[in-house]
């Protein structure tokens, strides 16, 4: 069975270390990254889980960019700011362009959060 990271609403820079063994029929690891501005500055959050279906998207809702990514290899839905730390998390099966676009879209926000 597939294993995915499973975390809810982590803030940018926080590690996701909960591993979930997906139930039969759940063939995807999903991850949602939202990046927006709040009254106290930029805010990036990350959630991840197992899913039976997955349709990647990226759209802005009320000033918040929400990006959903899908992958099908073990532990492939790590937050973009977290290193795989030797877990053997391969590159996502799916659209490398989507992942690259996601990472590039987060760079300005991550630099702001880190400063």
C-alpha positions in Angstrom: 0.0 0.0 0.0 1.1 3.6 -0.7 2.4 5.7 2.1 1.9 9.5 2.1 2.7 12.3 4.5 -0.4 13.4 6.3 -0.5 16.9 7.9 -3.1 19.7 8.3 -2.4 23.4 8.0 1.3 23.4 8.7 2.9 26.9 8.6 5.7 27.6 6.1 8.9 26.0 7.4 7.2 23.5 9.7 8.1 19.9 9.2 5.5 17.2 8.2 6.6 14.0 9.9 3.3 12.0 10.1 3.3 9.1 7.7 -0.1 7.6 6.7 -0.5 4.2 5.1 -3.2 4.7 2.6 -6.3 2.5 2.5 -6.9 0.2 -0.4 -7.9 2.1 -3.5 -6.2 5.4 -2.5 -3.5 5.6 -5.1 -2.5 9.3 -4.8 -0.7 11.5 -2.3 -2.1 15.0 -2.3 -0.6 18.2 -1.1 -2.2 21.7 -0.9 0.0 24.8 -0.4 -1.7 28.1 0.1 0.2 31.4 0.0 -1.4 34.7 0.9 -1.1 37.8 2.8 -2.6 38.4 6.3 -2.7 41.5 8.4 0.6 40.4 10.0 2.4 39.6 6.7 2.6 36.7 4.3 1.3 33.3 5.3 2.0 30.0 3.7 0.3 26.8 4.9 0.6 23.2 3.8 -1.7 20.2 4.1 -1.2 16.6 2.8 -3.1 13.3 2.7 -3.9 10.1 0.8 -6.6 10.2 -1.8 -8.4 7.9 -4.3 -8.5 10.6 -7.0 -6.5 13.7 -7.6 -6.8 16.6 -10.0 -4.0 19.1 -9.7 -4.8 22.8 -9.9 -3.5 26.2 -9.1 -5.7 29.2 -8.6 -6.0 32.4 -6.6 -9.0 32.7 -4.3 -9.5 36.1 -2.6 -5.8 36.9 -2.9 -4.6 33.5 -1.7 -2.8 31.3 -4.2 -3.9 27.7 -3.6 -1.9 24.9 -5.4 -2.9 21.2 -5.3 -0.3 18.7 -6.4 -0.7 15.0 -6.9 1.9 12.2 -6.9 1.9 8.4 -6.8 5.2 7.3 -5.2 5.9 6.6 -1.6 6.2 9.7 0.6 6.2 12.0 -2.4 4.0 14.8 -0.9 6.6 16.4 1.3 6.3 20.2 1.9 8.4 22.1 -0.7 10.6 23.6 2.0 11.3 20.3 3.7 14.2 18.1 2.6 13.5 14.4 2.1 16.1 13.6 4.7 17.0 10.3 3.0 13.5 8.8 3.2 13.8 7.7 -0.4 11.0 10.1 -1.5 11.4 10.1 -5.2 10.3 12.8 -7.6 6.5 12.9 -8.0 5.0 11.0 -10.8 2.9 13.4 -12.6 3.8 16.8 -13.9 7.3 18.0 -13.1 6.3 21.3 -14.6 3.6 21.6 -12.0 6.0 21.0 -9.2 8.6 23.4 -10.6 5.9 26.1 -11.1 4.8 25.5 -7.5 8.3 25.9 -6.1 9.0 29.0 -8.2 5.8 30.6 -7.1 6.6 30.0 -3.4 10.2 31.3 -3.5 9.3 35.0 -2.9 7.1 34.1 0.0 9.5 31.7 1.5 12.3 34.3 1.4 9.9 36.8 3.1 9.0 34.3 5.8 12.7 33.4 6.4 13.8 37.0 6.9 
